[in-house]
Amino acid sequence: MKKLLKKEQILLEILSDIYIFTLIIIFPLIVNKTGFFHILECKWYSFVLIATTYILLSLIIVLYFLIFKKVNYFKKYKFSIIQYLAIIFLFVNIVSCFLSPFLNKYNLFIGVGRGEGLIVTSLYILSFLCLTFFAKFKKKYILYFSISSILLNLIAILQYIGFNPFNMYQNGIGTHNVSFMTTIGNIDFISAMYTILLTISFSSFIFLEDNKTYEKIIHLLSVLMGSFIFGIINVQSGKVAFLVTLVIIFPFIITNNKRLSRFLIMISTILLSYCINIIINPEYHYDLNKLGLYFQFNYLVILFLIVCSLLIYLSYILKNTKYDFSNNKKIIRNFYILIVSCILIVIVSLYFIDFKSGILYEVHELLHGNFDDEFGTYRIFLWKRSLKLILDYPILGTGPDSFAVRFMAKYTNDIMAIGPLTINDTAANVYLTMTVNLGIIGLLNYLSFLFYNLKEGIKNINKYSVVLLIAIICYITQDFFNLSVVIVSPLFWALLAIHYISYKNKNT
């Protein structure tokens, strides 16, 4: 009986390995002949096929051993609160969908706006549960994220210098359109993907002591190439997420000489990526429909290279200056007190100083109670009205991905008043959108699910789980300014599952 159970576990583990590899490395690269035009539909069908195959094969294996071998995989399995919360979240989505007043008129199984209906939401949750039940953690999973990053960035870099891999640019979308890049598409989606991929590469290089040389190179290359592209797409939500995450982990970096040494190398790598962009100096001539690369080597490049050299030299000195206070709670607490104090000083300064324009001006105005619709690239416009929508169906909302139905029906005139009519299918905030779709119960359920993921991750932290935990924090931060979409969300749910197994059933 034990041998049969072991055989079942091995089969389920191999299947989970294949799914993780496919989802992290292959899925982001999948496109069809339409390029960017139908990329959402392409990703939707691809994920549904990949996830459904994994879930059904897992179920078949479990049922086969149960029916024909009399082996019950779950007989001695103890469910965790995180898994229970995931199951409850699935149940809330189902109930919200079938009780929706729009179910008869709209297809809430697929979704009205971004395809985030009951089908893919259920697959997110079910695939998460399968991974937490059947997968065993392996260090190579962390490396998969950096490899995926390198592949995506390679495509983006080729696009940026005038090539068109996979024929993504076609029929009206220019070959030098930096609003759509890689095989991901919209720059906001790329930024969301980067908060997972680049954060894992960044934190792996800094926090993992047992990285082999080739692993260090892969993580560094991921950050170098990713920083190059991120500097081009320049998405504010990504910047905020990276900054918040860095502030949270910085005390644990600066209090350890090796981590700080590697951190300086990482900073020099990021600076080098910006330096390379200056050197390449591309310019697209729209009248000629031609891209030119006007290589230059100016004083700014020299300054960047000098700073990078100094950081690397300082890194070498720190590497040989041994100290480690990262486990000293008092020192860490004092660092956080200092950080919070600095943040408060900045907030007070922004309250009194008017920068006249830009994001700092918007923060200044918000602190004075001016919630202008245009602030945050019209996010305030969406947030103010989304809060009002919640009051109509506060308990269970109106079903998965039903936001567009309600928002467009109620605020069409408001949208037309600020410009050409656009389709607003999310609140540009995952948590607000979720509250409109699933109500307060759905939001509280999801927040509880995230909270226990973070809580258990911190409680059972190890050298691998910390890397994944940092990426989770970065992603859920950018969720305040972005949306859930099947192009990116499957990787986040896989990240949650891999983080879970990294401390629950580690097998490196």
Secondary structure, 3 states (H helix, E strand, C coil): CHHHHHHHHHHHHHHHHHHHHHHHHHHHHCCCCCCCCCHHHHHHHHHHHHHHHHHHHHHHHHHHHHHHCCCCCCCCCCCCHHHHHHHHHHHHHHHHHHCCCCCCCCCCCCCCCCCCCHHHHHHHHHHHHHHHHHCCECCHHHHHHHHHHHHHHHHHHHHHCCCCHHHCCCCCCCCCCCCEECCCEEHHHHHHHHHHHHHHHHHHHHHCCCCCHHHHHHHHHHHHHHHHHHHHHCCHHHHHHHHHHHHHHHHHHHCEHHHHHHHHHHHHHHHHHHHHHHHHCEEEECCCCEEEECCCCCHHHHHHHHHHHHHHHHHHHHHCCCCECCCCHHHHHHHHHHHHHHHHHHHHHHHHCCCCCHHHHHHHHHHCCCCCCCHHHHHHHHHHHHHHHHCCCCCCCCCCCCHHHHHHHHHHHHHHHHCCCCCCCCCCCHHHHHHHHHHHHHHHHHHHHHHHHHHHHHHCCCCCHHHHHHHHHHHHHHCCCCCCCCCCHHHHHHHHHHHHHHHHCECC
